[in-house]
Amino acid sequence: MIRSRGAKQVAGYTIGWSLPKAVATVSRSPARAIGLDDRGEIAVSRRADFIRVRMSGGMPVVIGTWCAGRRAV
């Protein structure tokens, strides 16, 4: 996920945080902070809008998109 890469950079992956903790820091925590309790993580009864990426030449390339839990692209 692009969030994974961003989480590594933004949330301090290099200071020893696990990837799940870093991803939660840039997705679940901000959603909760503004009262969006139905999103921010992939889990039962949560909104499931997300993308899947693959790194190619150091750049993220989108290889799948899901909206409302259903594959869109």
Secondary structure, DSSP 8 states (H G I E B T S, - for coil): -HHHHHHHHHTTGGGT--HHHHHHHHTHHHHHHTT-TT-SS--TTS---EEEEEEETTEEEEEEEEETTEE--
